[in-house]
Amino acid sequence: MMSLDTVKRVVIKIGSSSLTSRHGEISRRKLEKLVDQVVQLKDQGHEVLLVSSGAVAAGYRKLGCLERPSSLPEKQAAASIGQGLLMEAYSELFLSHGYVTSQILITRNDFSDEARYNNVRNTTSILLERGIVPIVNENDTVTVDRLKFGDNDTLSAKVAGLVNADLLIILSDIDGLYDDNPHNNQDAKLLRTVDKITPEIEAAAGGSGSSVGTGGMKSKIEAVKIANASGIPTFLGKAGVSNILDDAVQNKAKGTYFTCAEGALNLNHKEQWIAFNSGPEGEITVDEQGKKEILENSESLLPTHVYSVEGTFQSKSVVRISDLNGEAIGLGIVNYSSEDLTLCRDLEALEAKEAAVKFEDLVCHKEVITPIKI
């Protein structure tokens, strides 16, 4: 497990319920405690990026709603009010300690397009290197449900990979991951360290029970899987606990540490984009020999081993590769369009040898396929 000396870049995710009062409005006291702890890390020389929920929760009462709205237009209207209130409070508090903040509002489209993805990465890197505290949130005002990340747990894991974080800290209203639901079982035990996400670990994940947040324990486990695939260890703990951030960095906080086991994928930026953000544009099903060629060669196969082509895509598009049983083999950038690939598939075997289907930066790991949302 890492030591304090090796942690340089930290991504912190804070949930809605950890930032708002029981009436659903911004809690100045909670914000002050959070900022004080982030400042402590900054004063120690760490680069810190904050993924902050709370825009809808902070704005819906100002919109005139007595309860958190359920309709998309009201949620977006509340977010447009609450995001400004949230950033105003953050900016004021950090400036009182001598630190400047920046706001980054993104959507899945910003990550699914490779050029925009790289632009966000470059911009964020400059901000961190210059000592700025970037505050990231999904752009809830303009995002429709089908284009959402789903929750800020997932967003924080993808952002952690984007900026090459050394540690992801997810703070919520629960101490960490238990071996059973602590609300129903008083004997449930807190898991201090998790080296691998197993089916048993996933089964132990339950809902958060929060009325103002969107992410439960299941979403946090999915976020951990994404972070770990990028070689980033993750800590899950309870917001509001005294000195939780500094203790988390020093590996002594109460909570759950998800380590990156030996042999972890440790995907590079290109592979991260393919695996978690690209949104495959089509699917190629291959026969058993084709599956073997891909897994052994990791780059190409003969078109005669392509069983079917689904979707319409161009050359250099990201596609999903599946076997005859429908099991995902991997994702990769293909060198043929769907039309050309269908034509090549029908070539005689001898001719096909001159028309190998090549995949750039092929990611052949089922652990990576699982959390992808298309």
HELIX and SHEET records of a PDB file:
HELIX    1   1 LEU A    4  THR A    6  5                                   3    
HELIX    2   2 SER A   16  SER A   18  5                                   3    
HELIX    3   3 ARG A   28  ASP A   43  1                                  16    
HELIX    4   4 ALA A   55  GLY A   59  1                                   5    
HELIX    5   5 LEU A   72  LEU A   95  1                                  24    
HELIX    6   6 ARG A  108  SER A  112  1                                   5    
HELIX    7   7 GLU A  114  GLU A  129  1                                  16    
HELIX    8   8 ASP A  145  LEU A  147  5                                   3    
HELIX    9   9 ASN A  152  LEU A  162  1                                  11    
HELIX   10  10 PRO A  199  ALA A  204  1                                   6    
HELIX   11  11 MET A  217  ALA A  229  1                                  13    
HELIX   12  12 ILE A  244  VAL A  249  1                                   6    
HELIX   13  13 HIS A  269  GLN A  272  1                                   4    
HELIX   14  14 TRP A  273  ASN A  277  3                                   5    
HELIX   15  15 GLU A  288  ASN A  297  1                                  10    
HELIX   16  16 PRO A  303  HIS A  305  5                                   3    
HELIX   17  17 SER A  338  ARG A  345  1                                   8    
HELIX   18  18 ALA A  349  ALA A  352  1                                   4    
HELIX   19  19 LYS A  366  ILE A  369  1                                   4    
SHEET    1   A 8 THR A 101  ILE A 106  0                                        
SHEET    2   A 8 VAL A 133  GLU A 138  1                                        
SHEET    3   A 8 GLU A  47  SER A  52  1                                        
SHEET    4   A 8 ARG A   9  ILE A  14  1                                        
SHEET    5   A 8 LEU A 167  SER A 172  1                                        
SHEET    6   A 8 THR A 234  LYS A 238  1                                        
SHEET    7   A 8 THR A 256  PHE A 258 -1                                        
SHEET    8   A 8 THR A 193  VAL A 194  1                                        
SHEET    1   B 6 SER A 300  LEU A 301  0                                        
SHEET    2   B 6 VAL A 357  VAL A 363 -1                                        
SHEET    3   B 6 ALA A 328  VAL A 334 -1                                        
SHEET    4   B 6 VAL A 318  SER A 322 -1                                        
SHEET    5   B 6 GLY A 282  VAL A 286  1                                        
SHEET    6   B 6 VAL A 306  GLU A 310 -1                                        
END                                                                             
